[in-house]
Amino acid sequence: MPSVNIRQLRDTRRLKELLSAGQTVELRERQRVIARIVPAQHQAEPEHWPDFAQRRQRIFGKRVLSGADLVVEERGRF
């Protein structure tokens, strides 16, 4: 496992190369490991999102609700 010390952290180019190659890098201070820098894993695509337009159509039908009407309606309650 490659390692860098605190002073070598200034050379970010080398650190980026190691991490982009998928290698875990040990951070050392006076030959003692104080941390491990692990490369980020690519996150998988999100699962299939529900069809919100179809859900809205099922709930409200052909009604059209404007946001302003709802605000005026809510303000009248108080």
Secondary structure, DSSP 8 states (H G I E B T S, - for coil): --EEETGGGG-HHHHHHHHHTT--EEEEETTEEEEEE--------------HHHHHHHHHTT----HHHHHHHHHTT-
